Amino acid sequence: MVEDPESADWRTIDELARSSGVTVRNIRAYQSRGLLPPPQVKARTGYYGPGHAARLELIQDLQDEGVKLDTIKKLLDTTGGSTEQVVQFIRTVRALFAPEDRQIVHLAELAERYESTDVGVAKRGVKMGLLRELGDDTYEEISPRLMNAAAELTGLGIPITRSLDVVEQLRKHADAVARLYVDLFLGEIWQPFDAEGRPDDQWPRVYETIERMRRISGEVMIAVLELAVAERVDVTFGRDIVRNVKTTSAGPTVAPDAAGPSADGAEPS
C-alpha cells in the first residue's frame, strides 16, 4: 500500500481517463487482461499512480504502432513490468532496435516505385509487417530501408513479388536469430539483474549491455552472411565448373572406322 494514494500523483479512474485520453471502459479492459495492475484502494476508492500512467501511455504508443494487445502483454510479462523504470526500459529497447524514421506513402507511389499495379503487393506488405494501412490508399512504411532495397531489386529487373518472397524468407530466419539474442540477454543479463531486485545503480549497466549487444549482433550478422554467401558461391559455381570441365575433357566419342590414317600413314583397309 502506498503512503498517500490521494496525493497529487495519484488519480481516480475518471481522472486517469481524462489525463490520458483513454476511456474508463478501456482502462478497465486493460486491467481485466492483465495489462494494467489493479489500483491502490483507500476508503473503497481505487487510485492510480505514476506507474499506471506510464504503462497506460506505453500501451497506447504500442497500439498506435500496430502492436496487438496480446503481444504487449507478453512484452510486459517478460520483464515483469510493474514499475516506471521497466516501462522506460521497454521504450529504450524499442528505440535502440527500431531507429528508422517511418515514411508515409500513397498506393500510387508504391505502384510507380515497384512497377506494379497489383494492389495485392500492398496487402502482402501489410501482412509481412513492412507496411501499415492508414486508410484512403495511404500506408506507413515500417522499414523504409527494406522497402528501398526491394525497389532497387525491382530496378535490376526482379519482380517485386519475387523480392517479397526473399524478404519473407529472410524475415523468418531473422526471427530465429533475434530469438537467440533475446534469450541470451534474458538468461545472462536480465534474470540475474531481476533476481537481485533490479538495483537502481545497475540500470545503466543494463542499458549499456543492450546497446553493445545491438552493435555486436549487427556485426556478427554481416560477418556470418558474408561467410555463408562466399561458401555458397564456392559450392554452387564450383559444382558447375567441375561439371563443365568433365564434359569438355571427355570430348566427343569417335568411332574406330572413322579414325583416319593409321600411325604408319597407311590408309585404313
CYANA upper distance limits for C-alpha pairs under 8 A (distance plus 0.5 A):
  1 MET  CA     40 GLN  CA      7.11
  2 VAL  CA     40 GLN  CA      7.86
  5 PRO  CA      9 ASP  CA      8.32
  5 PRO  CA     10 TRP  CA      5.94
  5 PRO  CA     11 ARG  CA      8.35
  5 PRO  CA     40 GLN  CA      7.39
  5 PRO  CA     42 LYS  CA      7.89
  5 PRO  CA     47 TYR  CA      6.50
  5 PRO  CA     48 TYR  CA      8.22
  5 PRO  CA     49 GLY  CA      7.94
  6 GLU  CA     10 TRP  CA      6.23
  6 GLU  CA     11 ARG  CA      7.61
  6 GLU  CA     47 TYR  CA      7.65
  9 ASP  CA     49 GLY  CA      6.38
  9 ASP  CA     50 PRO  CA      6.78
 10 TRP  CA     47 TYR  CA      6.29
 10 TRP  CA     48 TYR  CA      5.73
 10 TRP  CA     49 GLY  CA      4.89
 10 TRP  CA     50 PRO  CA      7.44
 11 ARG  CA     15 GLU  CA      5.99
 11 ARG  CA     16 LEU  CA      6.23
 11 ARG  CA     47 TYR  CA      5.67
 11 ARG  CA     48 TYR  CA      5.59
 11 ARG  CA     49 GLY  CA      7.00
 12 THR  CA     16 LEU  CA      6.63
 12 THR  CA     45 THR  CA      7.93
 12 THR  CA     46 GLY  CA      6.53
 12 THR  CA     47 TYR  CA      5.26
 12 THR  CA     48 TYR  CA      6.63
 13 ILE  CA     17 ALA  CA      6.56
 13 ILE  CA     24 VAL  CA      7.04
 13 ILE  CA     27 ILE  CA      8.38
 13 ILE  CA     46 GLY  CA      7.60
 13 ILE  CA     47 TYR  CA      7.35
 13 ILE  CA     48 TYR  CA      7.38
 14 ASP  CA     18 ARG  CA      6.83
 14 ASP  CA     24 VAL  CA      7.00
 15 GLU  CA     19 SER  CA      6.70
 16 LEU  CA     20 SER  CA      6.41
 16 LEU  CA     22 VAL  CA      8.43
 16 LEU  CA     48 TYR  CA      7.66
 16 LEU  CA     53 ALA  CA      7.85
 17 ALA  CA     21 GLY  CA      6.08
 17 ALA  CA     22 VAL  CA      5.53
 17 ALA  CA     23 THR  CA      5.87
 17 ALA  CA     24 VAL  CA      6.16
 17 ALA  CA     27 ILE  CA      8.06
 18 ARG  CA     22 VAL  CA      7.70
 18 ARG  CA     23 THR  CA      8.34
 20 SER  CA     53 ALA  CA      7.88
 20 SER  CA     56 LEU  CA      8.26
 20 SER  CA     57 GLU  CA      7.77
 22 VAL  CA     26 ASN  CA      7.00
 22 VAL  CA     27 ILE  CA      7.25
 23 THR  CA     27 ILE  CA      6.83
 24 VAL  CA     28 ARG  CA      6.73
 25 ARG  CA     29 ALA  CA      6.68
 26 ASN  CA     30 TYR  CA      6.58
 27 ILE  CA     31 GLN  CA      6.85
 27 ILE  CA     36 LEU  CA      8.22
 28 ARG  CA     32 SER  CA      6.72
 29 ALA  CA     33 ARG  CA      6.80
 30 TYR  CA     34 GLY  CA      6.78
 30 TYR  CA     35 LEU  CA      5.50
 30 TYR  CA     36 LEU  CA      5.99
 31 GLN  CA     35 LEU  CA      6.19
 31 GLN  CA     36 LEU  CA      5.12
 31 GLN  CA     37 PRO  CA      6.65
 31 GLN  CA     38 PRO  CA      6.94
 32 SER  CA     36 LEU  CA      8.49
 34 GLY  CA     73 LYS  CA      7.66
 35 LEU  CA     72 ILE  CA      8.23
 35 LEU  CA     73 LYS  CA      6.16
 35 LEU  CA     76 LEU  CA      8.03
 36 LEU  CA     52 HIS  CA      7.21
 36 LEU  CA     55 ARG  CA      7.62
 36 LEU  CA     56 LEU  CA      7.72
 37 PRO  CA     52 HIS  CA      7.59
 37 PRO  CA     82 SER  CA      8.05
 39 PRO  CA     46 GLY  CA      5.63
 39 PRO  CA     47 TYR  CA      5.66
 39 PRO  CA     48 TYR  CA      5.69
 39 PRO  CA     49 GLY  CA      8.40
 40 GLN  CA     46 GLY  CA      5.95
 40 GLN  CA     47 TYR  CA      5.62
 40 GLN  CA     48 TYR  CA      7.10
 41 VAL  CA     45 THR  CA      5.84
 41 VAL  CA     46 GLY  CA      4.89
 41 VAL  CA     47 TYR  CA      6.63
 42 LYS  CA     46 GLY  CA      7.02
 42 LYS  CA     47 TYR  CA      8.11
 48 TYR  CA     52 HIS  CA      6.32
 48 TYR  CA     53 ALA  CA      7.87
 49 GLY  CA     53 ALA  CA      7.02
 50 PRO  CA     54 ALA  CA      6.56
 50 PRO  CA     84 GLU  CA      7.75
 51 GLY  CA     55 ARG  CA      6.65
 51 GLY  CA     82 SER  CA      7.71
 51 GLY  CA     83 THR  CA      6.03
 51 GLY  CA     84 GLU  CA      5.44
 52 HIS  CA     56 LEU  CA      6.48
 53 ALA  CA     57 GLU  CA      6.65
 54 ALA  CA     58 LEU  CA      6.79
 54 ALA  CA     84 GLU  CA      6.62
 54 ALA  CA     87 VAL  CA      7.22
 55 ARG  CA     59 ILE  CA      6.69
 55 ARG  CA     84 GLU  CA      7.77
 55 ARG  CA     87 VAL  CA      6.60
 56 LEU  CA     60 GLN  CA      6.84
 57 GLU  CA     61 ASP  CA      6.69
 58 LEU  CA     62 LEU  CA      6.63
 58 LEU  CA     87 VAL  CA      7.50
 58 LEU  CA     91 ARG  CA      8.26
 59 ILE  CA     63 GLN  CA      6.60
 59 ILE  CA     72 ILE  CA      7.53
 60 GLN  CA     64 ASP  CA      6.61
 61 ASP  CA     65 GLU  CA      6.99
 62 LEU  CA     66 GLY  CA      7.07
 62 LEU  CA     67 VAL  CA      5.86
 62 LEU  CA     68 LYS  CA      8.43
 62 LEU  CA     72 ILE  CA      7.84
 63 GLN  CA     67 VAL  CA      5.47
 63 GLN  CA     68 LYS  CA      6.87
 63 GLN  CA     69 LEU  CA      7.80
 66 GLY  CA    132 ARG  CA      8.01
 67 VAL  CA     71 THR  CA      7.10
 67 VAL  CA     72 ILE  CA      7.30
 68 LYS  CA     72 ILE  CA      6.83
 69 LEU  CA     73 LYS  CA      6.65
 70 ASP  CA     74 LYS  CA      6.89
 71 THR  CA     75 LEU  CA      6.69
 72 ILE  CA     76 LEU  CA      6.73
 73 LYS  CA     77 ASP  CA      6.42
 74 LYS  CA     78 THR  CA      6.43
 75 LEU  CA     79 THR  CA      7.26
 76 LEU  CA     80 GLY  CA      6.38
 76 LEU  CA     81 GLY  CA      5.41
 77 ASP  CA     81 GLY  CA      6.82
 79 THR  CA     86 VAL  CA      7.58
 80 GLY  CA     86 VAL  CA      8.31
 81 GLY  CA     86 VAL  CA      5.77
 81 GLY  CA     87 VAL  CA      6.98
 82 SER  CA     86 VAL  CA      7.33
 82 SER  CA     87 VAL  CA      8.48
 83 THR  CA     87 VAL  CA      7.13
 84 GLU  CA     88 GLN  CA      6.72
 85 GLN  CA     89 PHE  CA      6.52
 86 VAL  CA     90 ILE  CA      6.75
 87 VAL  CA     91 ARG  CA      6.87
 88 GLN  CA     92 THR  CA      6.63
 89 PHE  CA     93 VAL  CA      6.72
 89 PHE  CA    207 TYR  CA      8.43
 90 ILE  CA     94 ARG  CA      6.68
 91 ARG  CA     95 ALA  CA      6.62
 92 THR  CA     96 LEU  CA      6.70
 93 VAL  CA     97 PHE  CA      6.86
 93 VAL  CA    210 ILE  CA      7.87
 94 ARG  CA     98 ALA  CA      6.24
 95 ALA  CA     99 PRO  CA      6.27
 96 LEU  CA    211 GLU  CA      7.59
 96 LEU  CA    214 ARG  CA      8.08
 97 PHE  CA    214 ARG  CA      7.77
100 GLU  CA    143 SER  CA      7.16
100 GLU  CA    144 PRO  CA      7.83
101 ASP  CA    144 PRO  CA      8.28
102 ARG  CA    140 GLU  CA      7.11
102 ARG  CA    141 GLU  CA      6.05
102 ARG  CA    142 ILE  CA      6.14
102 ARG  CA    143 SER  CA      7.14
102 ARG  CA    144 PRO  CA      7.02
103 GLN  CA    140 GLU  CA      6.13
103 GLN  CA    141 GLU  CA      5.73
103 GLN  CA    142 ILE  CA      8.04
103 GLN  CA    144 PRO  CA      7.36
104 ILE  CA    138 THR  CA      7.56
104 ILE  CA    139 TYR  CA      6.25
104 ILE  CA    140 GLU  CA      5.02
104 ILE  CA    141 GLU  CA      6.74
105 VAL  CA    109 GLU  CA      6.92
105 VAL  CA    110 LEU  CA      7.55
105 VAL  CA    138 THR  CA      6.37
105 VAL  CA    139 TYR  CA      5.85
105 VAL  CA    140 GLU  CA      6.71
105 VAL  CA    141 GLU  CA      7.68
106 HIS  CA    110 LEU  CA      6.98
106 HIS  CA    137 ASP  CA      6.42
106 HIS  CA    138 THR  CA      4.99
106 HIS  CA    139 TYR  CA      6.61
107 LEU  CA    111 ALA  CA      6.71
107 LEU  CA    122 ALA  CA      8.03
107 LEU  CA    137 ASP  CA      5.79
107 LEU  CA    138 THR  CA      6.51
107 LEU  CA    139 TYR  CA      7.72
108 ALA  CA    112 GLU  CA      6.76
109 GLU  CA    113 ARG  CA      6.54
110 LEU  CA    114 TYR  CA      6.56
110 LEU  CA    116 SER  CA      8.48
110 LEU  CA    122 ALA  CA      8.30
111 ALA  CA    115 GLU  CA      6.07
111 ALA  CA    116 SER  CA      5.39
111 ALA  CA    117 THR  CA      5.67
111 ALA  CA    118 ASP  CA      8.07
112 GLU  CA    116 SER  CA      7.28
112 GLU  CA    117 THR  CA      8.41
113 ARG  CA    151 ALA  CA      6.77
114 TYR  CA    150 ALA  CA      8.34
114 TYR  CA    151 ALA  CA      6.21
114 TYR  CA    154 THR  CA      6.61
114 TYR  CA    160 ILE  CA      6.63
115 GLU  CA    154 THR  CA      8.06
115 GLU  CA    160 ILE  CA      8.43
116 SER  CA    121 VAL  CA      8.42
116 SER  CA    160 ILE  CA      8.11
118 ASP  CA    122 ALA  CA      8.35
119 VAL  CA    123 LYS  CA      7.04
120 GLY  CA    124 ARG  CA      6.48
121 VAL  CA    125 GLY  CA      6.68
121 VAL  CA    160 ILE  CA      8.34
121 VAL  CA    161 THR  CA      7.57
122 ALA  CA    126 VAL  CA      6.83
122 ALA  CA    131 LEU  CA      7.94
123 LYS  CA    127 LYS  CA      6.78
124 ARG  CA    128 MET  CA      6.60
125 GLY  CA    129 GLY  CA      6.77
125 GLY  CA    130 LEU  CA      5.60
125 GLY  CA    131 LEU  CA      5.75
125 GLY  CA    164 LEU  CA      8.50
126 VAL  CA    130 LEU  CA      6.31
126 VAL  CA    131 LEU  CA      4.99
126 VAL  CA    132 ARG  CA      5.98
126 VAL  CA    133 GLU  CA      7.36
127 LYS  CA    131 LEU  CA      8.36
128 MET  CA    168 GLU  CA      7.54
129 GLY  CA    142 ILE  CA      7.59
130 LEU  CA    141 GLU  CA      6.62
130 LEU  CA    142 ILE  CA      5.66
130 LEU  CA    143 SER  CA      6.55
130 LEU  CA    146 LEU  CA      8.33
130 LEU  CA    147 MET  CA      8.02
131 LEU  CA    139 TYR  CA      6.66
131 LEU  CA    140 GLU  CA      5.99
131 LEU  CA    141 GLU  CA      5.27
131 LEU  CA    142 ILE  CA      5.99
131 LEU  CA    143 SER  CA      8.39
132 ARG  CA    139 TYR  CA      5.94
132 ARG  CA    140 GLU  CA      5.51
132 ARG  CA    141 GLU  CA      7.13
132 ARG  CA    142 ILE  CA      7.46
133 GLU  CA    137 ASP  CA      8.14
133 GLU  CA    138 THR  CA      6.83
133 GLU  CA    139 TYR  CA      5.09
133 GLU  CA    140 GLU  CA      6.99
134 LEU  CA    138 THR  CA      5.92
134 LEU  CA    139 TYR  CA      5.79
134 LEU  CA    140 GLU  CA      7.44
135 GLY  CA    139 TYR  CA      7.80
141 GLU  CA    147 MET  CA      7.98
143 SER  CA    147 MET  CA      6.94
144 PRO  CA    148 ASN  CA      6.44
145 ARG  CA    149 ALA  CA      6.64
146 LEU  CA    150 ALA  CA      6.77
147 MET  CA    151 ALA  CA      6.82
148 ASN  CA    152 GLU  CA      6.78
149 ALA  CA    153 LEU  CA      6.85
150 ALA  CA    154 THR  CA      6.77
150 ALA  CA    160 ILE  CA      7.24
150 ALA  CA    163 SER  CA      6.43
150 ALA  CA    164 LEU  CA      7.84
151 ALA  CA    155 GLY  CA      6.83
151 ALA  CA    160 ILE  CA      8.09
152 GLU  CA    156 LEU  CA      7.05
153 LEU  CA    157 GLY  CA      7.29
153 LEU  CA    158 ILE  CA      6.09
153 LEU  CA    159 PRO  CA      8.26
153 LEU  CA    160 ILE  CA      8.11
153 LEU  CA    163 SER  CA      7.30
154 THR  CA    158 ILE  CA      5.30
154 THR  CA    159 PRO  CA      6.14
154 THR  CA    160 ILE  CA      6.33
154 THR  CA    163 SER  CA      8.11
158 ILE  CA    162 ARG  CA      7.21
158 ILE  CA    163 SER  CA      7.34
159 PRO  CA    163 SER  CA      6.93
160 ILE  CA    164 LEU  CA      6.61
161 THR  CA    165 ASP  CA      6.79
162 ARG  CA    166 VAL  CA      7.01
163 SER  CA    167 VAL  CA      6.80
164 LEU  CA    168 GLU  CA      6.41
165 ASP  CA    169 GLN  CA      6.85
166 VAL  CA    170 LEU  CA      6.65
167 VAL  CA    171 ARG  CA      6.46
168 GLU  CA    172 LYS  CA      6.98
169 GLN  CA    173 HIS  CA      7.06
170 LEU  CA    174 ALA  CA      6.47
171 ARG  CA    175 ASP  CA      6.56
172 LYS  CA    176 ALA  CA      7.16
173 HIS  CA    177 VAL  CA      6.93
174 ALA  CA    178 ALA  CA      6.48
175 ASP  CA    179 ARG  CA      6.65
176 ALA  CA    180 LEU  CA      7.00
177 VAL  CA    181 TYR  CA      7.09
178 ALA  CA    182 VAL  CA      6.61
179 ARG  CA    183 ASP  CA      6.44
180 LEU  CA    184 LEU  CA      6.59
181 TYR  CA    185 PHE  CA      6.66
181 TYR  CA    217 SER  CA      8.30
182 VAL  CA    186 LEU  CA      6.57
183 ASP  CA    187 GLY  CA      6.42
184 LEU  CA    188 GLU  CA      6.38
184 LEU  CA    189 ILE  CA      8.24
185 PHE  CA    189 ILE  CA      5.69
185 PHE  CA    190 TRP  CA      6.74
185 PHE  CA    210 ILE  CA      8.46
186 LEU  CA    190 TRP  CA      5.17
186 LEU  CA    191 GLN  CA      6.22
187 GLY  CA    191 GLN  CA      6.11
187 GLY  CA    192 PRO  CA      8.09
188 GLU  CA    192 PRO  CA      7.28
189 ILE  CA    193 PHE  CA      6.75
189 ILE  CA    206 VAL  CA      7.77
190 TRP  CA    194 ASP  CA      6.39
190 TRP  CA    206 VAL  CA      8.17
191 GLN  CA    195 ALA  CA      6.47
192 PRO  CA    196 GLU  CA      6.85
193 PHE  CA    197 GLY  CA      7.27
193 PHE  CA    198 ARG  CA      5.84
193 PHE  CA    199 PRO  CA      8.04
193 PHE  CA    202 GLN  CA      8.25
194 ASP  CA    198 ARG  CA      5.45
198 ARG  CA    202 GLN  CA      7.53
198 ARG  CA    203 TRP  CA      7.88
199 PRO  CA    203 TRP  CA      7.53
202 GLN  CA    206 VAL  CA      7.04
203 TRP  CA    207 TYR  CA      6.86
204 PRO  CA    208 GLU  CA      6.62
205 ARG  CA    209 THR  CA      6.56
206 VAL  CA    210 ILE  CA      6.84
207 TYR  CA    211 GLU  CA      6.82
208 GLU  CA    212 ARG  CA      6.71
209 THR  CA    213 MET  CA      6.52
210 ILE  CA    214 ARG  CA      6.63
211 GLU  CA    215 ARG  CA      6.98
212 ARG  CA    216 ILE  CA      6.55
213 MET  CA    217 SER  CA      6.26
214 ARG  CA    218 GLY  CA      6.87
215 ARG  CA    219 GLU  CA      6.92
216 ILE  CA    220 VAL  CA      6.53
217 SER  CA    221 MET  CA      6.57
218 GLY  CA    222 ILE  CA      6.86
219 GLU  CA    223 ALA  CA      6.72
220 VAL  CA    224 VAL  CA      6.45
221 MET  CA    225 LEU  CA      6.44
222 ILE  CA    226 GLU  CA      6.61
223 ALA  CA    227 LEU  CA      6.68
224 VAL  CA    228 ALA  CA      6.53
225 LEU  CA    229 VAL  CA      6.52
226 GLU  CA    230 ALA  CA      6.57
227 LEU  CA    231 GLU  CA      6.76
228 ALA  CA    232 ARG  CA      6.56
229 VAL  CA    233 VAL  CA      6.52
230 ALA  CA    234 ASP  CA      6.72
231 GLU  CA    235 VAL  CA      6.68
232 ARG  CA    236 THR  CA      6.43
233 VAL  CA    237 PHE  CA      6.21
233 VAL  CA    238 GLY  CA      8.07
234 ASP  CA    238 GLY  CA      5.80
235 VAL  CA    239 ARG  CA      6.48
236 THR  CA    240 ASP  CA      7.11
237 PHE  CA    241 ILE  CA      6.60
238 GLY  CA    242 VAL  CA      6.63
239 ARG  CA    243 ARG  CA      6.65
240 ASP  CA    244 ASN  CA      6.67
241 ILE  CA    245 VAL  CA      6.62
242 VAL  CA    246 LYS  CA      6.66
243 ARG  CA    247 THR  CA      6.82
244 ASN  CA    248 THR  CA      6.65
245 VAL  CA    249 SER  CA      6.51
246 LYS  CA    250 ALA  CA      6.64
247 THR  CA    251 GLY  CA      7.26
254 VAL  CA    258 ALA  CA      7.31
254 VAL  CA    259 ALA  CA      7.30
255 ALA  CA    259 ALA  CA      7.13
260 GLY  CA    267 GLU  CA      7.90
260 GLY  CA    268 PRO  CA      7.78
261 PRO  CA    265 GLY  CA      6.19
261 PRO  CA    266 ALA  CA      6.44
261 PRO  CA    267 GLU  CA      5.52
261 PRO  CA    268 PRO  CA      6.74
262 SER  CA    266 ALA  CA      6.12
262 SER  CA    267 GLU  CA      6.95
262 SER  CA    268 PRO  CA      7.23
